Every structure is written in structure tokens, then in C-alpha cells.
């Protein structure tokens, strides 16, 4: 059986003040994630102080399997109350509690902010393409793979997929219990969805490990149209980030940060020879202010995808037809 690992390479990126002394200890099969059990590590290169993240749901733990083998790597969610497998997509609610724990350990009101539970799939600075696997029981996070063939077109082997454009400039992931309906037009764009939980990105300074869900504050969104599918990108900031109180909507985000986000999604396809990404509402690759959706519009976009998810899991025939793994339709 592969060794379970936890909290590998868990480090702060921009804020050195968040770093603490490296702690190493005995391996454990399952460790609680950020702000949870801080006594359980192996091989960590840097750790964040307790309180840097607010866990999405305290009863869950995260297990990393085969951390040194990209093709075999898996991050899985575990129900700590019973030790049973849980799902990143189905077991965590979309919205977080209305109170968050501050960096000093005190409880603070969200002040009317929209707080969601965020599942990080790709850490800022990484190039590996990881995602929640929708058709595998428990919906673990794994590397996407690509078939390698010889000159005759014969299959040789699978390899992990990497982003040719370069390292991700933000932590990238998804918001659970949402679904971008691939069977019907999106109510905003009129273009069908990409068949995934809605994507999100955290512009905060602290970098989590893969699959450790935490609470994040919604700021706005960007409407990427990818391969003629709607692929919303919700812009978030870690609710416990020191800068979270400065940002209430996308208009508060520095122009350079917004341009970096836009450029990444526009130019990422071009790095492999495809056409640049295009954006709603102009359906062009031009960077204009209208590409950004504010908080109120983004709240409705989230509600749309949450409603589509509820209709999806209520229709087991549709779940089966789409080959999704969902225990409620087993």
C-alpha cells in the first residue's frame, strides 16, 4: 500500500511573515488540513502558522497517496467522524459559515461578504494540471493525463499534463456543489457550460497544499469561453489573508493583478499553438473593463451553478448518462 502523506511543500508565497520554523515528525495516514492538527507532518519544507487558513469543514481530513509519483498521485477527502471516504465535489457545501477565524484566533463577522468553500487543485507557482476527477468514486484530485504515441500513432504510455504557458500566477481550484451545465445554455452567456464544478482562483498571499479546502471571499468573476463552452473563473481571496478586508469586489483588486489573471487565460491556449482565449461579453481576446463581473453578478452566477448542481444530483439518469461518480445515485 502506498504511503499516505500530508502537507508537502506547504509554504507562503509573498508574505514571509506567515512562515514558521520547519517541523518534521512521524508520518501519519491522514492529517487534518490548514489550521487543524499541526503536529502531523513528514518532509515538509515550510509551514504556515495556525490560522493562515480557515478550514472549509472541520470534520474532514485529507490524505495524499503516492506524492512522489505524478501518475499515481491522489488527494482524497476523508470524513474524520467515521473515517469513510468523502467527495471534494459532493460532500462540502458551496457556502461557508458567516463567521471566520481571524489571524489572531478571534472570530470575525463576514460583514456581508460572500464566503465560499474553495478546493485548491493547483498551487500558485506550479505547472502540473490537476483537477477533481468527476467519474471516480470520492472524486479525488489527480493529475490530468495525456497519451503519448509513436510516429505510427501507436500508444506508448500516459504522462501527466503540464501547462506549457508556465507556472500558475495564483492558486487555482473549484467551488464544490456547483456544476456548469453542459447540456443547456448558460443563463448569462447563452453558451453551454464546460461540464465541471465552477472554477475559482485565490489571489491571496498564502499557498495551500493540494486538496486542503478552506474558506475564501468572493470578489468577482471572468467569463472565459473555451472551446465554445462557458467556463466561469471566480476570483477569490483567502478569507484569512491580511488583505482580505481591503477587497470587497473585483474593482478593489489591483489593475496589475487583474491583468495577470486575464493574460494567463488568454495566452495559455496560444502556448500550445491554439487560438487565444476569448471572453464574454465581446467574445474576443481584447482586454476591456467589461470582461469583469462584479460581486452582485458573480453571486447570481454562483447561484445558477448551484441550482444546476442540485438539479443534476436529483436526476440519477442524467448522472449515469454523464458518467459522474455520486454516491447518492449508486
C-alpha positions as CSV (number, residue, x, y, z in Angstrom):
1,X,0.0,0.0,0.0
2,X,1.4,3.5,-0.9
3,X,2.3,5.7,2.0
4,X,-0.1,8.4,2.8
5,X,1.5,11.8,3.1
6,X,0.4,15.2,4.2
7,X,1.2,18.9,3.9
8,X,4.0,18.6,1.3
9,X,5.7,21.8,0.3
10,X,3.2,23.8,2.3
11,X,4.6,27.3,2.1
12,X,3.8,31.0,2.0
13,X,4.5,32.8,-1.3
14,X,4.5,36.5,-0.9
15,X,4.2,37.1,2.8
16,X,7.3,35.9,4.6
17,X,5.7,36.9,7.9
18,X,3.4,33.9,7.6
19,X,6.3,31.4,7.6
20,X,7.2,29.4,10.7
21,X,10.1,27.1,11.5
22,X,10.0,23.8,9.7
23,X,8.5,21.0,11.8
24,X,9.0,17.3,11.0
25,X,7.6,14.3,12.7
26,X,6.3,10.8,12.3
27,X,4.3,10.0,9.2
28,X,0.5,9.7,9.7
29,X,-2.0,8.1,7.3
30,X,-4.4,11.1,7.5
31,X,-3.7,14.6,8.7
32,X,-6.1,17.4,9.2
33,X,-5.6,20.4,6.9
34,X,-4.8,24.0,7.4
35,X,-5.4,25.3,11.0
36,X,-6.1,21.7,12.0
37,X,-3.7,19.2,13.6
38,X,-0.3,21.0,13.4
39,X,1.6,18.1,15.0
40,X,1.4,15.7,12.0
41,X,4.0,16.2,9.2
42,X,6.6,14.4,7.2
43,X,9.1,16.0,4.8
44,X,7.5,19.5,5.0
45,X,9.7,22.3,3.5
46,X,7.8,25.2,5.1
47,X,4.6,25.5,7.1
48,X,2.1,28.3,7.6
49,X,1.2,29.4,11.1
50,X,-2.0,28.2,12.5
51,X,-4.9,30.5,11.4
52,X,-3.5,31.2,8.0
53,X,-6.5,29.3,6.5
54,X,-10.0,28.7,7.8
55,X,-10.8,25.0,7.1
56,X,-13.9,24.5,4.9
57,X,-15.4,21.9,7.3
58,X,-13.6,20.8,10.4
59,X,-14.8,17.2,10.3
60,X,-12.9,16.4,7.1
61,X,-9.3,15.3,6.7
62,X,-7.2,15.0,3.6
63,X,-5.0,12.1,2.5
64,X,-2.2,12.3,-0.1
65,X,-1.4,9.0,-1.8
66,X,1.8,8.5,-3.8
67,X,3.0,12.1,-3.5
68,X,6.3,11.4,-5.4
69,X,4.6,9.7,-8.4
70,X,2.6,12.2,-10.5
71,X,0.7,9.5,-12.4
72,X,-0.3,7.7,-9.2
73,X,-0.7,10.8,-7.0
74,X,-4.2,11.3,-5.5
75,X,-5.5,13.7,-2.9
76,X,-8.6,12.3,-1.2
77,X,-11.2,13.7,1.2
78,X,-11.9,11.7,4.3
79,X,-14.8,12.0,6.8
80,X,-13.0,12.3,10.1
81,X,-16.0,11.4,12.1
82,X,-16.3,7.9,10.6
83,X,-13.1,7.5,8.6
84,X,-15.2,7.0,5.4
85,X,-14.3,8.4,2.0
86,X,-15.9,11.7,1.2
87,X,-16.1,13.7,-2.0
88,X,-14.5,17.1,-2.9
89,X,-17.4,17.8,-5.2
90,X,-20.4,16.4,-3.3
91,X,-19.5,16.4,0.4
92,X,-18.5,20.0,1.0
93,X,-21.2,22.8,0.9
94,X,-20.8,25.7,-1.6
95,X,-21.1,28.4,1.0
96,X,-19.1,28.7,4.2
97,X,-20.3,29.8,7.7
98,X,-20.9,33.5,8.1
99,X,-18.1,33.9,10.6
100,X,-14.4,33.3,10.1
101,X,-11.5,33.0,12.4
102,X,-9.0,35.9,12.3
103,X,-5.3,35.5,12.1
104,X,-5.2,36.2,15.9
105,X,-7.7,33.4,16.5
106,X,-10.6,35.6,17.2
107,X,-13.9,35.2,15.4
108,X,-14.9,38.0,13.0
109,X,-18.2,38.6,11.1
110,X,-18.0,38.2,7.4
111,X,-19.6,41.7,7.2
112,X,-22.0,40.7,4.4
113,X,-19.2,39.2,2.2
114,X,-19.9,36.1,0.2
115,X,-17.8,33.3,1.7
116,X,-17.4,30.0,-0.2
117,X,-15.5,26.8,0.4
118,X,-12.6,26.6,-2.0
119,X,-10.9,23.4,-3.1
120,X,-7.3,24.1,-4.3
121,X,-6.2,21.9,-7.1
122,X,-3.2,23.7,-8.5
123,X,-0.9,25.7,-6.2
124,X,0.4,29.1,-7.3
125,X,3.8,28.6,-9.0
126,X,3.0,25.0,-10.1
127,X,2.7,23.8,-13.7
128,X,1.0,20.5,-13.2
129,X,-2.6,20.2,-14.4
130,X,-4.6,18.6,-11.6
131,X,-8.3,18.5,-11.2
132,X,-11.2,16.9,-9.4
133,X,-12.0,13.6,-11.1
134,X,-15.7,13.5,-11.7
135,X,-16.1,9.9,-12.7
136,X,-14.1,8.3,-9.9
137,X,-15.6,7.4,-6.6
138,X,-14.9,10.0,-4.0
139,X,-13.9,12.5,-6.8
140,X,-10.2,12.7,-5.8
141,X,-7.8,15.3,-7.1
142,X,-5.4,13.8,-9.6
143,X,-3.2,14.8,-12.5
144,X,-4.8,15.0,-15.9
145,X,-3.0,12.7,-18.3
146,X,-2.1,12.7,-21.9
147,X,-1.4,9.7,-24.2
148,X,2.0,9.5,-25.8
149,X,2.2,7.8,-29.2
150,X,5.0,7.0,-31.6
151,X,5.3,8.2,-35.2
152,X,2.9,5.5,-36.4
153,X,0.2,6.6,-34.0
154,X,0.6,3.6,-31.7
155,X,0.0,4.2,-28.0
156,X,3.2,4.1,-25.9
157,X,2.3,5.4,-22.4
158,X,0.5,8.0,-20.4
159,X,2.2,11.1,-19.0
160,X,1.0,13.8,-16.6
161,X,-0.2,17.0,-18.3
162,X,1.6,20.3,-17.6
163,X,0.7,23.9,-18.5
164,X,3.0,25.0,-21.4
165,X,2.4,28.7,-20.7
166,X,4.3,28.4,-17.4
167,X,3.6,28.5,-13.6
168,X,0.2,29.4,-12.4
169,X,0.2,33.0,-11.0
170,X,-2.5,32.1,-8.5
171,X,-3.8,29.1,-6.6
172,X,-6.4,27.5,-8.8
173,X,-9.3,25.2,-7.9
174,X,-13.1,24.7,-7.8
175,X,-16.1,25.5,-5.6
176,X,-18.0,22.4,-4.5
177,X,-21.6,21.5,-5.1
178,X,-21.7,23.6,-8.3
179,X,-22.0,22.5,-12.0
180,X,-21.6,24.3,-15.3
181,X,-24.4,22.6,-17.2
182,X,-23.0,21.1,-20.4
183,X,-26.5,20.2,-21.7
184,X,-28.1,23.7,-21.7
185,X,-27.1,27.3,-22.4
186,X,-25.6,29.2,-19.5
187,X,-28.3,31.8,-18.4
188,X,-25.7,34.7,-18.7
189,X,-23.7,33.8,-21.9
190,X,-26.2,31.7,-23.7
191,X,-23.4,29.2,-24.3
192,X,-23.4,25.7,-22.7
193,X,-21.2,25.1,-19.7
194,X,-18.0,23.1,-19.6
195,X,-19.4,20.2,-17.5
196,X,-17.3,20.9,-14.4
197,X,-17.7,22.5,-11.0
198,X,-17.2,26.2,-11.3
199,X,-13.5,27.2,-11.4
200,X,-12.1,29.7,-8.9
201,X,-8.7,31.3,-8.2
202,X,-7.3,32.7,-5.0
203,X,-5.2,35.9,-5.3
204,X,-4.2,35.7,-1.6
205,X,-0.6,35.5,-0.4
206,X,-0.6,32.2,1.4
207,X,-0.2,29.0,-0.7
208,X,-2.1,25.9,0.5
209,X,-1.3,22.3,-0.3
210,X,-3.3,20.4,-2.9
211,X,-6.8,19.4,-1.8
212,X,-6.9,21.2,1.6
213,X,-10.2,23.1,1.4
214,X,-10.6,26.5,3.0
215,X,-12.9,29.5,3.3
216,X,-12.5,32.2,0.7
217,X,-14.1,35.6,0.0
218,X,-15.8,36.1,-3.4
219,X,-14.7,39.3,-5.3
220,X,-15.9,38.9,-8.9
221,X,-15.6,36.7,-12.0
222,X,-14.3,36.4,-15.5
223,X,-16.3,34.8,-18.3
224,X,-13.9,32.6,-20.4
225,X,-15.4,31.0,-23.5
226,X,-13.2,27.9,-24.0
227,X,-13.9,25.6,-27.0
228,X,-17.3,27.1,-27.4
229,X,-18.2,26.4,-23.7
230,X,-18.8,28.7,-20.8
231,X,-16.0,28.4,-18.3
232,X,-16.5,31.0,-15.5
233,X,-13.5,31.9,-13.3
234,X,-14.5,33.2,-9.9
235,X,-11.9,35.5,-8.3
236,X,-11.4,34.9,-4.6
237,X,-9.1,35.8,-1.7
238,X,-8.4,33.6,1.3
239,X,-10.8,34.8,4.0
240,X,-7.9,34.9,6.5
241,X,-5.5,36.7,4.2
242,X,-4.4,40.1,5.7
243,X,-5.5,41.8,2.6
244,X,-9.0,40.3,2.5
245,X,-10.5,43.2,4.4
246,X,-9.2,45.6,1.7
247,X,-11.1,43.9,-1.2
248,X,-14.9,43.7,-1.4
249,X,-15.4,43.4,-5.1
250,X,-13.3,43.0,-8.3
251,X,-13.0,46.8,-8.6
252,X,-10.8,46.8,-5.5
253,X,-8.3,44.3,-6.9
254,X,-5.1,46.0,-8.2
255,X,-5.2,46.5,-12.0
256,X,-1.9,44.6,-12.4
257,X,-3.4,41.5,-10.7
258,X,-6.5,41.6,-12.9
259,X,-4.4,42.0,-16.0
260,X,-2.2,39.0,-14.9
261,X,-5.4,36.8,-14.5
262,X,-6.8,37.9,-17.9
263,X,-3.4,37.4,-19.7
264,X,-3.0,33.9,-18.2
265,X,-6.3,32.6,-19.5
266,X,-6.0,34.5,-22.8
267,X,-2.5,33.3,-23.6
268,X,-2.4,29.8,-22.1
269,X,-4.0,28.2,-25.2
270,X,-1.6,30.1,-27.5
271,X,1.3,28.5,-25.7
272,X,0.4,25.1,-27.4
273,X,-0.5,26.6,-30.8
274,X,-4.2,27.1,-30.2
275,X,-6.1,30.4,-30.7
276,X,-6.0,32.7,-27.7
277,X,-8.8,32.5,-25.2
278,X,-11.9,34.7,-25.7
279,X,-14.1,36.3,-23.1
280,X,-17.7,37.2,-22.5
281,X,-19.4,39.6,-23.4
282,X,-17.4,40.6,-26.5
283,X,-16.3,37.1,-27.5
284,X,-12.9,38.5,-28.3
285,X,-9.4,38.4,-26.7
286,X,-9.5,42.1,-26.2
287,X,-8.8,43.3,-22.6
288,X,-11.7,45.7,-21.8
289,X,-13.3,46.6,-18.4
290,X,-16.5,44.8,-19.4
291,X,-14.8,41.3,-19.1
292,X,-15.1,41.6,-15.3
293,X,-18.2,40.7,-13.4
294,X,-18.7,42.4,-10.1
295,X,-19.8,40.8,-6.8
296,X,-23.6,41.0,-7.4
297,X,-23.4,39.5,-10.9
298,X,-21.0,36.8,-9.6
299,X,-23.4,35.9,-6.7
300,X,-26.0,35.2,-9.4
301,X,-23.6,33.2,-11.4
302,X,-22.8,31.1,-8.4
303,X,-26.4,30.6,-7.6
304,X,-27.0,29.5,-11.2
305,X,-24.3,26.8,-11.0
306,X,-25.5,25.7,-7.5
307,X,-29.1,25.3,-8.9
308,X,-27.8,23.3,-11.8
309,X,-25.9,21.1,-9.5
310,X,-29.0,20.5,-7.4
311,X,-31.0,19.5,-10.5
312,X,-28.2,17.3,-11.6
313,X,-27.9,15.1,-8.5
314,X,-31.7,14.9,-8.3
315,X,-31.7,13.2,-11.7
316,X,-29.8,9.9,-11.4
317,X,-30.4,9.1,-15.0
318,X,-28.6,12.2,-16.0
319,X,-25.8,11.5,-13.5
320,X,-25.4,8.0,-15.1
321,X,-25.5,9.3,-18.6
322,X,-22.8,11.8,-17.9
323,X,-20.8,9.0,-16.1
324,X,-20.4,11.0,-12.9
325,X,-19.5,9.3,-9.6
326,X,-22.1,10.3,-7.0
327,X,-22.9,8.0,-4.0
328,X,-26.5,9.2,-4.0
329,X,-27.0,7.6,-7.3
330,X,-25.0,4.4,-6.7
